[in-house]
Amino acid sequence: MPHSSINHARIAALIWNIADDVLRDLYVRGKYRDVILPFTVLRRLDSVLGPTRDAVMAMKKMLDEAGVADQDAPLRDAAKQDFYNTSGFSLQDLRHVSNSTRLRQNFEAYLDGFSPNVQEIIDNFEFRNQLPRLTKADALGALIEKFLAPDLDLSPAGLDNHGMGTVFEELVRRFNEENNEEAGEHWTPRDAVRLMTRLMFEPIADTIPSGTYRLYDGAMGTGGMLTVAEETLKHLTELSGKKVSTHLYGQEINAETYAIAKADLILKGDGKAADNIVGGPEYSTLSNDAFAGQEFDFMLSNPPYGKSWKTDQDRLGGAKKIIDPRFVVNHDNDSEFSLVTRSSDGQLMFLANLISKMKQGTELGSRVASVHNGSSLFTGDAGQGESNIRRWIIENDWLEAIVALPLKMFYNTGIATYVWVLSNRKEDRRKGKVQLINATDWFTPLRKNLGEKSVEVSSTDADKVLEAFTAFDEYEDTDHSKVFDGVDFGYHKITVERPLRIAGVDPHRVYTAKEIKQLKEDGVRDESAPPLIRKALPYAATPDPLHGRYEAVIDGRARVVEYEPDIELRDTEQVPLNEPAGDYADGVEAFFRREVERYAPDAWIDDSKTKIGYEISFTRHFYKPAPMRTLAEIQADIRVLEAETEDLIAEIAGED
């Protein structure tokens, strides 16, 4: 292990031990983070601000005397940082206050003196809520003393910005693993994040020019995806001699994880990036888009699965009244094509949010990597939001690939998960195509489980995924990778009707709606009775039995009529979009003639109810039937059972 890594691990262990030393009897283990994480942030900021503290106080005095209201920018300049503290206190000053009440008062003044961006971190950590308990137990002074210990050097001299970020992330990881029930909500395993960023960047690494790029995560959590993506992009471009700069943008609804993300960026010396992330309970991405109308070069996300977004739906006006252009789009000549999913699961809405922010006017366009559970592949009937999102994505040819990850990858769930890779600048060989990569058995077992997580995608495993992705349709292992036309995942959902037949009806007259209602209530269904006619079409109409328009004689004249459908006989069928037409007008008719008409000659298709749907089934495309046992194996098992049975009977008989 490199020396720097050893030092980072040592410092993280020292901070971890402070929790056990000071908080053991005050907090349950899962709540240590409520104190230790914000205190770690404060100690680092305090160390960084030490050299310019006098300059900041002098600038503060001058600005106050001049009556300047907006003091943030000049105070940042004085501090030579993107944050500052105007309280006049340092942790070293507070160390010498022995009275617990006075210490709390001075410490609160110290917190109040921080710049607004740090105040936001403190508020979202809800750190001030911990002060009464810490003061009552006389633990505040002990914490300050421990964090100022000589062997715990969090100053820039002992730990650079990157190292500090590494230490902080290690603490966050440890706390998340302690709280396994929460980890999956806010913490995506680093091996999954690294795979996602590689899928996003490596396929186009050679074509990324020097320049400035904007990265975005709409379900940011603790911000790990953004920082790993930034590191990956810079590493790949440096290898080819490119110079890139990045701007990070993110949004997160959970207050604590937002505070962690913002603190992590500030600790890494990236205070300007910290200004570009937004969060807290009032900032739900679905109902309060903090980056409306903006576009980004690279986007990645791990949205919540199976989580109700009913509150967001209500804020947007209700399911039927949503007009947000992220979720109601123009597609297939429908200006109100709805991407609104059921309120029980909004994960695909987050993907739609990412797509709405794709760059349209650049050569590279945008690339997206988003991880979802299996329901995103198939839930939602044709015409419903989930299916419409899949249709919108595939018919616009944005979907490059979906990668099935190994089971037991995440901390709090063992369910199947999938990485969707999208681009609005597909290379020519991928146009109209979708690649499915089955990486479920490309994993490395962990020596010790981390909650539900028992495997990881090592760099070697990730190499296999990238090899399959890069080879595309030339990849020979079809057990792990297959390429399809986008249309292969689509289908027409058709409604098949059959006529209502009531004993005693007249086959040569049209029945009114009132009469039909009465016949349904009082009549007797009879399969041998003639169909009940509900409508006669204009004389110029032409018969079309396939779509429910039949010839009949009404008042002595030939007419084209429509029958009343029998809702008890109504059925639906899924017809693949690529169904061969054969000798018929289209695939739907070919399917109907083959699969329906031969069994129900009086059936027809109600065109007004036909909808297009899309679903993706890894199970169907990668299904491998278990090999059947040989006759010899079965016979051998039978002989063993017979021998065991004979021995048992003999034993019973002997006892009798």
C-alpha positions, 0 to 999 in steps of 0.5 A, a space after each residue: 500500500 502506498 505511504 499516502 494510503 497508509 496515512 489516510 487509513 491511519 487518520 480515518 482510524 484515529 477519527 473513528 476511534 474518537 467516536 468510541 472514546 467520547 460518544 460510546 455512552 451518549 449515542 447508539 453506534 449508528 448515530 456517531 456520524 451525526 457528530 463525527 462527520 460535521 466535527 471532521 469538517 470543522 476541524 479541517 476548515 479551522 486548520 485551513 483558515 488559520 493563516 488568514 484569520 487576522 486578514 479576515 477579521 480586518 476585512 470584516 471590520 472594514 466592510 462593517 464600517 463602510 456599511 457594505 451589505 454583500 460581504 461574501 466575495 471580499 471575505 473569500 478573497 481575504 481568506 484566500 479560500 471559498 469559505 471563511 469565519 468571522 467569529 474571531 474564535 478558533 478551535 484552539 481558543 475554545 480548547 481552553 474554555 473550561 466552563 461547559 456553558 461558556 464553551 457552548 456559547 462560544 462554540 455556537 458563536 464560532 459556528 455562526 461565524 462561518 460563511 453561508 456555504 458552510 452554514 448550509 452544511 452545518 444546518 443540513 447536518 443538524 449539528 446544532 441539535 447535538 450541542 445540548 446533549 454534548 454540553 450536558 455530558 461535558 463531551 464538547 470539550 473532550 471532542 475538541 481536545 481529541 480533534 486537536 491531538 498532535 497525532 491527528 494532523 488535519 492541516 494542509 501541511 499534513 494532508 493535502 485537499 485530495 487526501 482530506 477528501 479521501 479520509 472523509 470519504 472513508 469515514 462516510 463509507 464506514 458509517 454507511 456500512 455500519 448502517 446497512 439499512 440506509 446505505 443503499 439509499 444514499 451510497 452506491 458502491 465504488 465498484 459500481 460507480 467506477 464501472 458506470 464512469 468507465 462505460 460513460 467515458 472510455 468508449 469516446 475517450 479518444 474523441 474528447 477534445 481539450 475543453 471544459 465539461 459539465 457533469 450532473 447527477 440528479 440523485 446525488 447522494 453523497 456526491 461520490 458519482 460526480 467525484 469519481 466521474 471527474 477523476 475518471 475523465 481527467 485520468 483518461 484525457 491526461 493519458 492522451 495529452 488532453 487538458 480538460 476542466 470540469 464543473 460539477 452539478 448535483 441535486 439531493 433531497 436528503 439533508 444529511 447526504 447533501 451536507 456530506 456531498 457539499 462538505 466533501 467538495 469544500 474539503 477537497 478545495 473545490 468550493 466553487 463546485 460546492 456552490 453548484 450543488 443544491 439540496 435539502 428537503 425542499 429540493 426534490 429533483 422531480 418537483 423542484 428542478 434546480 437546473 431547469 433549462 440547463 444542459 450537461 455533457 456527462 450525466 450519471 445517477 442512481 435514483 431511488 427504486 420502488 420509492 413513492 413519488 406521490 408527494 412530488 406528483 401532487 406538487 406538479 399538479 397531479 398525475 393527469 395535470 402534469 405539464 413539466 416539459 421533462 415529463 410531457 414531450 412531443 413524440 410520434 406526432 403526439 405533443 402530449 406524450 406522457 412519461 409520467 409513471 405510476 406514483 409507486 415508483 419514480 426511478 424512470 422519471 429521474 432518467 427522463 430528467 437526465 435526458 431532458 438535459 442532454 446537449 443538442 448543439 455540440 459534436 459530442 452531445 451527451 452521455 448518460 449512465 444510470 443504474 436501475 432495478 429490474 422493474 425499469 425494464 418491463 413494468 408499465 403496460 403499453 401506453 403507460 409512463 414506464 413503457 412510454 419512457 422506454 419507447 421514447 428512448 429507443 425510438 429516439 435511438 438514445 439507448 446504447 446498452 444495458 448491463 446486467 450487474 451481479 446480484 448482491 452488489 449493493 449494501 442493502 439489497 440483493 436484487 438485480 440491478 442494471 446500468 443503462 448507457 445512453 448517448 445522443 451521438 451514437 457511432 454509426 455501427 450502433 445506430 438503430 441497435 441496442 446491446 444487452 450485456 449479461 455481466 451477472 457472473 463477472 464478479 469477485 466475492 468479498 472476503 467479508 459481507 458488507 450488509 447485503 453486499 457480498 461481491 464486487 466488480 473488480 477492475 478485471 471484471 469491469 475490463 470484461 464488460 468494457 471488452 464486450 461493450 467495445 466489441 459490440 456485434 463482433 463479440 463472440 460470447 453470446 452468453 454474455 452479450 447480444 445486439 438487437 434492433 431497437 424495434 425488437 423490444 416493441 409490440 402492439 397491444 391490440 384489443 380483440 373484441 367479439 360480438 354480444 349475442 343475445 337470444 331473440 335479437 333481430 339480425 336486421 335492425 340497429 338497437 339503441 344504447 338504451 335497448 342494448 343496456 336493457 338487453 344486457 340486464 335482462 337478456 340471455 347470452 346465446 352463442 348461437 344467436 346473431 350478433 347485436 347491431 349497435 351502429 349502421 355506418 354511412 352508405 359509402 362505408 366499406 366493410 372491413 371485418 378485421 376492424 369490426 365493420 361487417 355487412 348486414 341487411 337493414 330495412 331491406 338494404 345492404 349496410 356496413 354495421 358495427 356490432 356491440 362487443 361482449 366485454 366478457 369475451 374481450 381479450 388483448 394480445 401483444 404483437 411484436 413490432 417486427 412481426 412478419 407481414 407475410 401475405 397480409 397488410 402488416 404484422 398485426 393482421 398476420 398475427 391475428 389471422 394466425 393466432 386469433 381468427 382460426 379460434 374465434 372467426 367472429 373476432 375483430 380488432 378495435 383499432 382505437 384501443 391499439 397501443 405501442 409498448 416496449 419491454 426488455 427481458 434479459 431472462 428471455 434473451 439470456 435464458 439457459 435451460 438446465 440440462 436434463 439428467 440422463 436416464 442412467 443418473 435417474 436410475 442410479 438415484 432410484 436404486 439408492 432410494 430403493 436400498 434406503 427404503 429396504 434398510 428402513 423396512 428391515 429396521 422397522 421389522 426387526 424392532 417389531 
